[in-house]
Amino acid sequence: MDELEFVAALKKKFPFSHGLGIGDDASVVRSGKRFQLVSSDMLIEDVHFRLSDVSQQQLAQKALAANISDIAAMGGRAQYFYLNLGFPGRLSAADLRLFFTGLKRGCRKWNVELAGGDYSRSEKMFIAIAIVGQSQKPILRRGARPGDWIAVTGPVGESALGLQMLLQGETTSPFIRKHKQVIPQCQKGLVLAGFVNAMIDISDGLLLDLSRMLKASGTGAEIDYEKIPVSPTFKKVCRQYHLSEKDLVLAGGEDYQLLFAVSPRKEILLQKTKIAYRIIGRMTAQQSLRVRENGRPIRIPRLGFDHFHENKAERT
């Protein structure tokens, strides 16, 4: 069983009668003229991060940003959150203070408030956040249609490159900074909500998150690799460290860019907003996922990070 099959089984076993439940970036419940969005995510030591690689302040902000990104992917605005924190006894009170200093900075940066939560001692550090937001028009994963353009709001693979550099002993690089310092695409999510048919944030890899959108929408996709935003510096560093560029771009996670489907007609209107994005492919009626480079099919290395297939720490 992979993660997609697991989520599908849960959705079938636990029907949600109040709105949209399991299976998207957030649950959706109507609240008056608006919709309430609720999402949760967790970071676990030695699964998502190593304490030797990241400061407590960076860790707190990254955990918060990853949850805010889920709300942005629904075209919503995050409002407040609950924090469940497991903190190892081997860490000091000063470490704990630094964590909450970072969390406070994140609250100011993204205009959200801490509403409550729970705290416990634990063998491994874990951070579990449940975040609440609001939207006038939630954007789901399931709205894509054949003929829609597929687009992404920025570069992908850079966070995964930063992780690989960390694992090889490097400590300073723009890519390492991108891995440690998540920037949720909050404003872009709000703008895109007025134009797009489907949207998801790229947390587990471009192809894996795209496959989630395809499954939800009942569509397929063709991706043109050469259209994916990849910088010359990224290519150079991949060669320097003997890393597969395509594997990082297509399957690397934690970029938290927004991946969306938009009709050609609405895309013309979207251009007038001047927000940055790049069209990388098109939705198809045939339910398959194909990647081409300069018109030729290329091998898909893997879809992305799947908790049911990975048995060691891959994230930081």
Phi and psi restraints in degrees (value plus and minus 20) as a CYANA .aco file:
   2 ASP   PHI    -122.0   -82.0
   2 ASP   PSI    -197.9  -157.9
   3 GLU   PHI     -86.0   -46.0
   3 GLU   PSI     -58.2   -18.2
   4 LEU   PHI     -82.4   -42.4
   4 LEU   PSI     -63.0   -23.0
   5 GLU   PHI     -86.9   -46.9
   5 GLU   PSI     -57.4   -17.4
   6 PHE   PHI     -83.2   -43.2
   6 PHE   PSI     -66.6   -26.6
   7 VAL   PHI     -82.9   -42.9
   7 VAL   PSI     -61.5   -21.5
   8 ALA   PHI     -81.5   -41.5
   8 ALA   PSI     -60.2   -20.2
   9 ALA   PHI     -86.0   -46.0
   9 ALA   PSI     -60.8   -20.8
  10 LEU   PHI     -84.4   -44.4
  10 LEU   PSI     -61.3   -21.3
  11 LYS   PHI     -80.9   -40.9
  11 LYS   PSI     -58.5   -18.5
  12 LYS   PHI     -91.8   -51.8
  12 LYS   PSI     -57.9   -17.9
  13 LYS   PHI     -96.3   -56.3
  13 LYS   PSI     -50.1   -10.1
  14 PHE   PHI    -143.6  -103.6
  14 PHE   PSI      57.2    97.2
  15 PRO   PHI     -83.7   -43.7
  15 PRO   PSI     127.4   167.4
  16 PHE   PHI    -137.4   -97.4
  16 PHE   PSI      96.6   136.6
  17 SER   PHI    -112.5   -72.5
  17 SER   PSI     -23.0    17.0
  18 HIS   PHI    -118.7   -78.7
  18 HIS   PSI     -25.4    14.6
  19 GLY   PHI     139.4   179.4
  19 GLY   PSI    -156.9  -116.9
  20 LEU   PHI    -115.2   -75.2
  20 LEU   PSI     105.1   145.1
  21 GLY   PHI    -126.8   -86.8
  21 GLY   PSI    -141.3  -101.3
  22 ILE   PHI     -83.6   -43.6
  22 ILE   PSI     118.9   158.9
  23 GLY   PHI     102.4   142.4
  23 GLY   PSI     -22.5    17.5
  24 ASP   PHI    -149.2  -109.2
  24 ASP   PSI    -193.2  -153.2
  25 ASP   PHI     -89.0   -49.0
  25 ASP   PSI     -44.6    -4.6
  26 ALA   PHI    -173.7  -133.7
  26 ALA   PSI     137.9   177.9
  27 SER   PHI     -97.9   -57.9
  27 SER   PSI     135.9   175.9
  28 VAL   PHI    -151.3  -111.3
  28 VAL   PSI     103.5   143.5
  29 VAL   PHI    -152.6  -112.6
  29 VAL   PSI     109.6   149.6
  30 ARG   PHI     -85.8   -45.8
  30 ARG   PSI     116.0   156.0
  31 SER   PHI    -155.0  -115.0
  31 SER   PSI      73.3   113.3
  32 GLY   PHI      47.2    87.2
  32 GLY   PSI    -147.5  -107.5
  33 LYS   PHI    -108.2   -68.2
  33 LYS   PSI     -23.0    17.0
  34 ARG   PHI    -138.0   -98.0
  34 ARG   PSI    -198.6  -158.6
  35 PHE   PHI    -143.5  -103.5
  35 PHE   PSI     114.6   154.6
  36 GLN   PHI    -108.5   -68.5
  36 GLN   PSI     112.7   152.7
  37 LEU   PHI    -131.2   -91.2
  37 LEU   PSI     113.3   153.3
  38 VAL   PHI    -153.6  -113.6
  38 VAL   PSI     109.5   149.5
  39 SER   PHI    -157.9  -117.9
  39 SER   PSI     137.9   177.9
  40 SER   PHI    -162.4  -122.4
  40 SER   PSI     130.4   170.4
  41 ASP   PHI    -173.9  -133.9
  41 ASP   PSI     139.4   179.4
  42 MET   PHI    -160.3  -120.3
  42 MET   PSI     132.8   172.8
  43 LEU   PHI    -141.4  -101.4
  43 LEU   PSI     111.8   151.8
  44 ILE   PHI    -143.6  -103.6
  44 ILE   PSI     113.3   153.3
  45 GLU   PHI     -77.4   -37.4
  45 GLU   PSI     115.7   155.7
  46 ASP   PHI      50.2    90.2
  46 ASP   PSI     -15.8    24.2
  47 VAL   PHI    -133.4   -93.4
  47 VAL   PSI     -71.1   -31.1
  48 HIS   PHI    -124.8   -84.8
  48 HIS   PSI     -38.9     1.1
  49 PHE   PHI    -177.7  -137.7
  49 PHE   PSI     138.4   178.4
  50 ARG   PHI    -136.2   -96.2
  50 ARG   PSI     111.3   151.3
  51 LEU   PHI     -82.3   -42.3
  51 LEU   PSI     -44.0    -4.0
  52 SER   PHI     -92.5   -52.5
  52 SER   PSI     -34.3     5.7
  53 ASP   PHI    -122.1   -82.1
  53 ASP   PSI     -34.7     5.3
  54 VAL   PHI    -161.6  -121.6
  54 VAL   PSI     124.1   164.1
  55 SER   PHI     -99.3   -59.3
  55 SER   PSI     140.4   180.4
  56 GLN   PHI     -82.0   -42.0
  56 GLN   PSI     -56.8   -16.8
  57 GLN   PHI     -86.3   -46.3
  57 GLN   PSI     -63.5   -23.5
  58 GLN   PHI     -84.2   -44.2
  58 GLN   PSI     -59.4   -19.4
  59 LEU   PHI     -83.4   -43.4
  59 LEU   PSI     -63.8   -23.8
  60 ALA   PHI     -82.4   -42.4
  60 ALA   PSI     -64.5   -24.5
  61 GLN   PHI     -89.4   -49.4
  61 GLN   PSI     -56.0   -16.0
  62 LYS   PHI     -85.0   -45.0
  62 LYS   PSI     -63.4   -23.4
  63 ALA   PHI     -81.4   -41.4
  63 ALA   PSI     -62.5   -22.5
  64 LEU   PHI     -87.0   -47.0
  64 LEU   PSI     -64.7   -24.7
  65 ALA   PHI     -82.6   -42.6
  65 ALA   PSI     -58.8   -18.8
  66 ALA   PHI     -81.8   -41.8
  66 ALA   PSI     -56.7   -16.7
  67 ASN   PHI     -94.1   -54.1
  67 ASN   PSI     -60.1   -20.1
  68 ILE   PHI     -81.1   -41.1
  68 ILE   PSI     -55.7   -15.7
  69 SER   PHI     -80.8   -40.8
  69 SER   PSI     -55.3   -15.3
  70 ASP   PHI     -82.8   -42.8
  70 ASP   PSI     -59.1   -19.1
  71 ILE   PHI     -88.5   -48.5
  71 ILE   PSI     -61.0   -21.0
  72 ALA   PHI     -80.5   -40.5
  72 ALA   PSI     -57.5   -17.5
  73 ALA   PHI     -86.6   -46.6
  73 ALA   PSI     -38.3     1.7
  74 MET   PHI    -115.4   -75.4
  74 MET   PSI     -15.6    24.4
  75 GLY   PHI      55.1    95.1
  75 GLY   PSI       5.9    45.9
  76 GLY   PHI    -133.9   -93.9
  76 GLY   PSI     158.9   198.9
  77 ARG   PHI    -138.2   -98.2
  77 ARG   PSI     102.9   142.9
  78 ALA   PHI     -90.1   -50.1
  78 ALA   PSI     124.2   164.2
  79 GLN   PHI    -140.8  -100.8
  79 GLN   PSI     -73.6   -33.6
  80 TYR   PHI    -173.2  -133.2
  80 TYR   PSI     148.7   188.7
  81 PHE   PHI    -170.4  -130.4
  81 PHE   PSI     143.2   183.2
  82 TYR   PHI    -137.5   -97.5
  82 TYR   PSI     119.5   159.5
  83 LEU   PHI    -138.3   -98.3
  83 LEU   PSI     105.6   145.6
  84 ASN   PHI    -129.7   -89.7
  84 ASN   PSI     101.3   141.3
  85 LEU   PHI    -144.1  -104.1
  85 LEU   PSI     105.1   145.1
  86 GLY   PHI    -124.0   -84.0
  86 GLY   PSI     102.0   142.0
  87 PHE   PHI    -144.5  -104.5
  87 PHE   PSI     100.0   140.0
  88 PRO   PHI     -86.1   -46.1
  88 PRO   PSI     125.2   165.2
  89 GLY   PHI     -86.0   -46.0
  89 GLY   PSI     -40.9    -0.9
  90 ARG   PHI     -92.3   -52.3
  90 ARG   PSI     -33.5     6.5
  91 LEU   PHI    -111.1   -71.1
  91 LEU   PSI     136.9   176.9
  92 SER   PHI    -114.6   -74.6
  92 SER   PSI     148.6   188.6
  93 ALA   PHI     -82.7   -42.7
  93 ALA   PSI     -52.4   -12.4
  94 ALA   PHI     -84.1   -44.1
  94 ALA   PSI     -58.2   -18.2
  95 ASP   PHI     -81.9   -41.9
  95 ASP   PSI     -62.1   -22.1
  96 LEU   PHI     -83.2   -43.2
  96 LEU   PSI     -61.5   -21.5
  97 ARG   PHI     -83.7   -43.7
  97 ARG   PSI     -59.7   -19.7
  98 LEU   PHI     -83.6   -43.6
  98 LEU   PSI     -58.5   -18.5
  99 PHE   PHI     -78.4   -38.4
  99 PHE   PSI     -68.7   -28.7
 100 PHE   PHI     -94.1   -54.1
 100 PHE   PSI     -44.0    -4.0
 101 THR   PHI     -84.7   -44.7
 101 THR   PSI     -64.6   -24.6
 102 GLY   PHI     -83.8   -43.8
 102 GLY   PSI     -60.0   -20.0
 103 LEU   PHI     -82.8   -42.8
 103 LEU   PSI     -61.5   -21.5
 104 LYS   PHI     -82.9   -42.9
 104 LYS   PSI     -60.0   -20.0
 105 ARG   PHI     -83.7   -43.7
 105 ARG   PSI     -59.2   -19.2
 106 GLY   PHI     -83.8   -43.8
 106 GLY   PSI     -59.3   -19.3
 107 CYS   PHI     -79.8   -39.8
 107 CYS   PSI     -63.6   -23.6
 108 ARG   PHI     -88.1   -48.1
 108 ARG   PSI     -61.0   -21.0
 109 LYS   PHI     -83.9   -43.9
 109 LYS   PSI     -61.9   -21.9
 110 TRP   PHI    -129.9   -89.9
 110 TRP   PSI      -9.9    30.1
 111 ASN   PHI      35.8    75.8
 111 ASN   PSI      31.8    71.8
 112 VAL   PHI    -146.5  -106.5
 112 VAL   PSI     142.9   182.9
 113 GLU   PHI    -145.5  -105.5
 113 GLU   PSI     125.4   165.4
 114 LEU   PHI    -101.5   -61.5
 114 LEU   PSI     103.6   143.6
 115 ALA   PHI    -123.5   -83.5
 115 ALA   PSI     -34.4     5.6
 116 GLY   PHI     135.4   175.4
 116 GLY   PSI    -184.9  -144.9
 117 GLY   PHI     128.7   168.7
 117 GLY   PSI    -172.2  -132.2
 118 ASP   PHI    -169.9  -129.9
 118 ASP   PSI     138.7   178.7
 119 TYR   PHI    -157.4  -117.4
 119 TYR   PSI     120.3   160.3
 120 SER   PHI    -170.2  -130.2
 120 SER   PSI     130.4   170.4
 121 ARG   PHI     -91.8   -51.8
 121 ARG   PSI     127.1   167.1
 122 SER   PHI    -173.5  -133.5
 122 SER   PSI     140.0   180.0
 123 GLU   PHI     -89.1   -49.1
 123 GLU   PSI     -63.7   -23.7
 124 LYS   PHI    -133.7   -93.7
 124 LYS   PSI     128.1   168.1
 125 MET   PHI     -95.5   -55.5
 125 MET   PSI     115.4   155.4
 126 PHE   PHI    -160.3  -120.3
 126 PHE   PSI     128.5   168.5
 127 ILE   PHI    -149.0  -109.0
 127 ILE   PSI      95.9   135.9
 128 ALA   PHI    -140.6  -100.6
 128 ALA   PSI     100.6   140.6
 129 ILE   PHI    -139.5   -99.5
 129 ILE   PSI     115.6   155.6
 130 ALA   PHI    -133.9   -93.9
 130 ALA   PSI     102.5   142.5
 131 ILE   PHI    -137.3   -97.3
 131 ILE   PSI     125.2   165.2
 132 VAL   PHI    -139.3   -99.3
 132 VAL   PSI     114.8   154.8
 133 GLY   PHI    -162.0  -122.0
 133 GLY   PSI    -192.7  -152.7
 134 GLN   PHI    -164.2  -124.2
 134 GLN   PSI     129.5   169.5
 135 SER   PHI    -170.3  -130.3
 135 SER   PSI     126.8   166.8
 136 GLN   PHI    -102.0   -62.0
 136 GLN   PSI     -51.4   -11.4
 137 LYS   PHI    -164.3  -124.3
 137 LYS   PSI      68.2   108.2
 138 PRO   PHI     -81.9   -41.9
 138 PRO   PSI     117.2   157.2
 139 ILE   PHI    -120.7   -80.7
 139 ILE   PSI     102.4   142.4
 140 LEU   PHI    -118.9   -78.9
 140 LEU   PSI     150.6   190.6
 141 ARG   PHI     -95.9   -55.9
 141 ARG   PSI     -39.5     0.5
 142 ARG   PHI    -113.2   -73.2
 142 ARG   PSI     -12.6    27.4
 143 GLY   PHI    -114.7   -74.7
 143 GLY   PSI     -19.3    20.7
 144 ALA   PHI     -87.7   -47.7
 144 ALA   PSI     127.5   167.5
 145 ARG   PHI    -150.9  -110.9
 145 ARG   PSI     130.8   170.8
 146 PRO   PHI     -74.6   -34.6
 146 PRO   PSI     115.5   155.5
 147 GLY   PHI      77.8   117.8
 147 GLY   PSI     -36.9     3.1
 148 ASP   PHI     -84.1   -44.1
 148 ASP   PSI     125.9   165.9
 149 TRP   PHI     -94.2   -54.2
 149 TRP   PSI     127.4   167.4
 150 ILE   PHI    -127.6   -87.6
 150 ILE   PSI     109.3   149.3
 151 ALA   PHI    -159.5  -119.5
 151 ALA   PSI     140.2   180.2
 152 VAL   PHI    -154.3  -114.3
 152 VAL   PSI     125.9   165.9
 153 THR   PHI    -101.6   -61.6
 153 THR   PSI     -29.0    11.0
 154 GLY   PHI    -196.5  -156.5
 154 GLY   PSI    -194.5  -154.5
 155 PRO   PHI     -81.7   -41.7
 155 PRO   PSI     127.3   167.3
 156 VAL   PHI    -144.4  -104.4
 156 VAL   PSI     133.2   173.2
 157 GLY   PHI      77.3   117.3
 157 GLY   PSI     -34.5     5.5
 158 GLU   PHI     -92.5   -52.5
 158 GLU   PSI     -57.4   -17.4
 159 SER   PHI     -85.5   -45.5
 159 SER   PSI     -62.0   -22.0
 160 ALA   PHI     -83.8   -43.8
 160 ALA   PSI     -56.3   -16.3
 161 LEU   PHI     -84.6   -44.6
 161 LEU   PSI     -62.3   -22.3
 162 GLY   PHI     -79.9   -39.9
 162 GLY   PSI     -59.7   -19.7
 163 LEU   PHI     -83.1   -43.1
 163 LEU   PSI     -65.3   -25.3
 164 GLN   PHI     -83.5   -43.5
 164 GLN   PSI     -55.2   -15.2
 165 MET   PHI     -86.3   -46.3
 165 MET   PSI     -60.1   -20.1
 166 LEU   PHI     -80.9   -40.9
 166 LEU   PSI     -64.3   -24.3
 167 LEU   PHI     -85.5   -45.5
 167 LEU   PSI     -42.2    -2.2
 168 GLN   PHI    -113.8   -73.8
 168 GLN   PSI     -12.4    27.6
 169 GLY   PHI      77.8   117.8
 169 GLY   PSI     -19.7    20.3
 170 GLU   PHI     -96.1   -56.1
 170 GLU   PSI     134.9   174.9
 171 THR   PHI    -146.7  -106.7
 171 THR   PSI     -41.5    -1.5
 172 THR   PHI    -150.2  -110.2
 172 THR   PSI     109.4   149.4
 173 SER   PHI    -196.8  -156.8
 173 SER   PSI     128.1   168.1
 174 PRO   PHI     -77.2   -37.2
 174 PRO   PSI     -51.7   -11.7
 175 PHE   PHI     -94.0   -54.0
 175 PHE   PSI     -54.6   -14.6
 176 ILE   PHI     -85.3   -45.3
 176 ILE   PSI     -60.0   -20.0
 177 ARG   PHI     -81.6   -41.6
 177 ARG   PSI     -60.4   -20.4
 178 LYS   PHI     -85.5   -45.5
 178 LYS   PSI     -53.3   -13.3
 179 HIS   PHI     -89.2   -49.2
 179 HIS   PSI     -58.3   -18.3
 180 LYS   PHI    -103.3   -63.3
 180 LYS   PSI     -49.5    -9.5
 181 GLN   PHI    -135.2   -95.2
 181 GLN   PSI      71.4   111.4
 182 VAL   PHI     -93.5   -53.5
 182 VAL   PSI     116.8   156.8
 183 ILE   PHI    -140.0  -100.0
 183 ILE   PSI      79.7   119.7
 184 PRO   PHI     -87.6   -47.6
 184 PRO   PSI     123.4   163.4
 185 GLN   PHI    -108.4   -68.4
 185 GLN   PSI      44.9    84.9
 186 CYS   PHI     -84.0   -44.0
 186 CYS   PSI     -73.4   -33.4
 187 GLN   PHI     -87.2   -47.2
 187 GLN   PSI     -59.3   -19.3
 188 LYS   PHI     -82.2   -42.2
 188 LYS   PSI     -59.2   -19.2
 189 GLY   PHI     -79.9   -39.9
 189 GLY   PSI     -60.7   -20.7
 190 LEU   PHI     -86.7   -46.7
 190 LEU   PSI     -61.1   -21.1
 191 VAL   PHI     -87.5   -47.5
 191 VAL   PSI     -66.6   -26.6
 192 LEU   PHI     -82.2   -42.2
 192 LEU   PSI     -48.7    -8.7
 193 ALA   PHI     -76.5   -36.5
 193 ALA   PSI     -45.4    -5.4
 194 GLY   PHI    -103.5   -63.5
 194 GLY   PSI     -22.5    17.5
 195 PHE   PHI    -151.7  -111.7
 195 PHE   PSI     -53.7   -13.7
 196 VAL   PHI    -110.4   -70.4
 196 VAL   PSI     140.7   180.7
 197 ASN   PHI    -115.5   -75.5
 197 ASN   PSI     -47.8    -7.8
 198 ALA   PHI    -174.7  -134.7
 198 ALA   PSI     133.7   173.7
 199 MET   PHI    -178.6  -138.6
 199 MET   PSI     131.5   171.5
 200 ILE   PHI    -174.6  -134.6
 200 ILE   PSI     133.1   173.1
 201 ASP   PHI    -114.7   -74.7
 201 ASP   PSI     130.8   170.8
 202 ILE   PHI    -111.0   -71.0
 202 ILE   PSI      75.7   115.7
 203 SER   PHI    -128.6   -88.6
 203 SER   PSI     -54.5   -14.5
 204 ASP   PHI    -130.5   -90.5
 204 ASP   PSI     -17.8    22.2
 205 GLY   PHI     110.7   150.7
 205 GLY   PSI     122.9   162.9
 206 LEU   PHI     -74.0   -34.0
 206 LEU   PSI     -71.8   -31.8
 207 LEU   PHI     -92.5   -52.5
 207 LEU   PSI     -57.0   -17.0
 208 LEU   PHI     -86.5   -46.5
 208 LEU   PSI     -64.2   -24.2
 209 ASP   PHI     -90.7   -50.7
 209 ASP   PSI     -54.8   -14.8
 210 LEU   PHI     -83.0   -43.0
 210 LEU   PSI     -60.7   -20.7
 211 SER   PHI     -82.4   -42.4
 211 SER   PSI     -51.3   -11.3
 212 ARG   PHI     -85.9   -45.9
 212 ARG   PSI     -60.6   -20.6
 213 MET   PHI     -86.1   -46.1
 213 MET   PSI     -61.3   -21.3
 214 LEU   PHI     -83.2   -43.2
 214 LEU   PSI     -64.5   -24.5
 215 LYS   PHI     -83.0   -43.0
 215 LYS   PSI     -62.4   -22.4
 216 ALA   PHI     -87.4   -47.4
 216 ALA   PSI     -54.6   -14.6
 217 SER   PHI    -111.3   -71.3
 217 SER   PSI     -35.2     4.8
 218 GLY   PHI      50.3    90.3
 218 GLY   PSI      14.9    54.9
 219 THR   PHI    -145.6  -105.6
 219 THR   PSI     153.1   193.1
 220 GLY   PHI    -136.5   -96.5
 220 GLY   PSI    -194.8  -154.8
 221 ALA   PHI    -174.0  -134.0
 221 ALA   PSI     129.9   169.9
 222 GLU   PHI    -142.1  -102.1
 222 GLU   PSI     104.0   144.0
 223 ILE   PHI    -130.8   -90.8
 223 ILE   PSI     114.7   154.7
 224 ASP   PHI    -118.5   -78.5
 224 ASP   PSI      86.3   126.3
 225 TYR   PHI     -76.4   -36.4
 225 TYR   PSI     -59.9   -19.9
 226 GLU   PHI     -87.2   -47.2
 226 GLU   PSI     -33.1     6.9
 227 LYS   PHI    -110.3   -70.3
 227 LYS   PSI     -31.9     8.1
 228 ILE   PHI     -89.9   -49.9
 228 ILE   PSI     111.9   151.9
 229 PRO   PHI     -86.8   -46.8
 229 PRO   PSI      90.1   130.1
 230 VAL   PHI    -155.1  -115.1
 230 VAL   PSI     104.5   144.5
 231 SER   PHI    -102.6   -62.6
 231 SER   PSI     133.7   173.7
 232 PRO   PHI     -77.1   -37.1
 232 PRO   PSI     -55.9   -15.9
 233 THR   PHI     -83.9   -43.9
 233 THR   PSI     -60.9   -20.9
 234 PHE   PHI     -78.8   -38.8
 234 PHE   PSI     -67.5   -27.5
 235 LYS   PHI     -80.5   -40.5
 235 LYS   PSI     -63.0   -23.0
 236 LYS   PHI     -83.2   -43.2
 236 LYS   PSI     -64.6   -24.6
 237 VAL   PHI     -87.7   -47.7
 237 VAL   PSI     -56.5   -16.5
 238 CYS   PHI     -79.4   -39.4
 238 CYS   PSI     -64.6   -24.6
 239 ARG   PHI     -84.9   -44.9
 239 ARG   PSI     -60.2   -20.2
 240 GLN   PHI     -81.1   -41.1
 240 GLN   PSI     -57.6   -17.6
 241 TYR   PHI    -120.7   -80.7
 241 TYR   PSI     -10.0    30.0
 242 HIS   PHI      36.5    76.5
 242 HIS   PSI      25.9    65.9
 243 LEU   PHI    -129.8   -89.8
 243 LEU   PSI     129.7   169.7
 244 SER   PHI     -96.7   -56.7
 244 SER   PSI      90.7   130.7
 245 GLU   PHI     -77.8   -37.8
 245 GLU   PSI     -67.4   -27.4
 246 LYS   PHI     -84.9   -44.9
 246 LYS   PSI     -57.4   -17.4
 247 ASP   PHI     -82.8   -42.8
 247 ASP   PSI     -62.7   -22.7
 248 LEU   PHI     -88.3   -48.3
 248 LEU   PSI     -62.1   -22.1
 249 VAL   PHI     -88.9   -48.9
 249 VAL   PSI     -65.3   -25.3
 250 LEU   PHI    -104.4   -64.4
 250 LEU   PSI     -49.4    -9.4
 251 ALA   PHI    -144.3  -104.3
 251 ALA   PSI     -26.5    13.5
 252 GLY   PHI     -89.9   -49.9
 252 GLY   PSI     124.5   164.5
 253 GLY   PHI    -131.3   -91.3
 253 GLY   PSI    -198.0  -158.0
 254 GLU   PHI      46.8    86.8
 254 GLU   PSI      10.3    50.3
 255 ASP   PHI    -104.7   -64.7
 255 ASP   PSI     -49.3    -9.3
 256 TYR   PHI      36.6    76.6
 256 TYR   PSI       9.1    49.1
 257 GLN   PHI     -96.7   -56.7
 257 GLN   PSI     144.2   184.2
 258 LEU   PHI    -118.6   -78.6
 258 LEU   PSI     112.8   152.8
 259 LEU   PHI    -130.4   -90.4
 259 LEU   PSI     107.7   147.7
 260 PHE   PHI    -164.2  -124.2
 260 PHE   PSI     140.6   180.6
 261 ALA   PHI    -135.1   -95.1
 261 ALA   PSI     111.2   151.2
 262 VAL   PHI    -160.4  -120.4
 262 VAL   PSI     120.3   160.3
 263 SER   PHI     -88.6   -48.6
 263 SER   PSI     131.0   171.0
 264 PRO   PHI     -75.6   -35.6
 264 PRO   PSI     -56.7   -16.7
 265 ARG   PHI     -86.7   -46.7
 265 ARG   PSI     -66.2   -26.2
 266 LYS   PHI     -89.6   -49.6
 266 LYS   PSI     -49.0    -9.0
 267 GLU   PHI     -85.0   -45.0
 267 GLU   PSI     -53.8   -13.8
 268 ILE   PHI     -81.6   -41.6
 268 ILE   PSI     -60.3   -20.3
 269 LEU   PHI     -91.2   -51.2
 269 LEU   PSI     -56.6   -16.6
 270 LEU   PHI     -82.0   -42.0
 270 LEU   PSI     -54.2   -14.2
 271 GLN   PHI     -75.3   -35.3
 271 GLN   PSI     -53.0   -13.0
 272 LYS   PHI     -89.5   -49.5
 272 LYS   PSI     -36.1     3.9
 273 THR   PHI     -96.1   -56.1
 273 THR   PSI     -38.8     1.2
 274 LYS   PHI      50.4    90.4
 274 LYS   PSI      -9.4    30.6
 275 ILE   PHI     -94.6   -54.6
 275 ILE   PSI     131.2   171.2
 276 ALA   PHI    -103.1   -63.1
 276 ALA   PSI     112.4   152.4
 277 TYR   PHI    -182.5  -142.5
 277 TYR   PSI     148.0   188.0
 278 ARG   PHI    -156.5  -116.5
 278 ARG   PSI     106.5   146.5
 279 ILE   PHI     -95.0   -55.0
 279 ILE   PSI     107.8   147.8
 280 ILE   PHI    -141.9  -101.9
 280 ILE   PSI     -21.9    18.1
 281 GLY   PHI     154.2   194.2
 281 GLY   PSI    -184.4  -144.4
 282 ARG   PHI    -165.0  -125.0
 282 ARG   PSI     126.1   166.1
 283 MET   PHI     -94.1   -54.1
 283 MET   PSI     124.5   164.5
 284 THR   PHI    -146.2  -106.2
 284 THR   PSI     139.4   179.4
 285 ALA   PHI     -94.9   -54.9
 285 ALA   PSI     -51.8   -11.8
 286 GLN   PHI     -91.6   -51.6
 286 GLN   PSI     103.6   143.6
 287 GLN   PHI    -102.1   -62.1
 287 GLN   PSI      52.4    92.4
 288 SER   PHI    -164.8  -124.8
 288 SER   PSI     142.9   182.9
 289 LEU   PHI    -138.6   -98.6
 289 LEU   PSI      95.7   135.7
 290 ARG   PHI    -142.7  -102.7
 290 ARG   PSI     121.4   161.4
 291 VAL   PHI    -140.7  -100.7
 291 VAL   PSI     109.2   149.2
 292 ARG   PHI    -140.2  -100.2
 292 ARG   PSI     133.5   173.5
 293 GLU   PHI    -150.1  -110.1
 293 GLU   PSI      94.8   134.8
 294 ASN   PHI      33.6    73.6
 294 ASN   PSI      20.6    60.6
 295 GLY   PHI      67.3   107.3
 295 GLY   PSI     -28.9    11.1
 296 ARG   PHI    -124.9   -84.9
 296 ARG   PSI     116.4   156.4
 297 PRO   PHI     -85.4   -45.4
 297 PRO   PSI     122.0   162.0
 298 ILE   PHI    -140.9  -100.9
 298 ILE   PSI     136.8   176.8
 299 ARG   PHI     -91.8   -51.8
 299 ARG   PSI     114.1   154.1
 300 ILE   PHI    -106.0   -66.0
 300 ILE   PSI      94.9   134.9
 301 PRO   PHI     -83.8   -43.8
 301 PRO   PSI     -68.0   -28.0
 302 ARG   PHI    -189.9  -149.9
 302 ARG   PSI     141.8   181.8
 303 LEU   PHI     -99.4   -59.4
 303 LEU   PSI     -58.8   -18.8
 304 GLY   PHI     140.5   180.5
 304 GLY   PSI    -183.2  -143.2
 305 PHE   PHI    -101.3   -61.3
 305 PHE   PSI     102.0   142.0
 306 ASP   PHI    -145.3  -105.3
 306 ASP   PSI      98.1   138.1
 307 HIS   PHI     -82.4   -42.4
 307 HIS   PSI     -40.5    -0.5
 308 PHE   PHI    -105.7   -65.7
 308 PHE   PSI     -30.3     9.7
 309 HIS   PHI    -134.3   -94.3
 309 HIS   PSI     -34.5     5.5
 310 GLU   PHI    -121.2   -81.2
 310 GLU   PSI     116.3   156.3
 311 ASN   PHI    -144.9  -104.9
 311 ASN   PSI      -1.6    38.4
 312 LYS   PHI    -167.9  -127.9
 312 LYS   PSI     144.9   184.9
 313 ALA   PHI     -83.5   -43.5
 313 ALA   PSI     108.0   148.0
 314 GLU   PHI    -144.7  -104.7
 314 GLU   PSI     -29.9    10.1
 315 ARG   PHI    -134.7   -94.7
 315 ARG   PSI     139.4   179.4
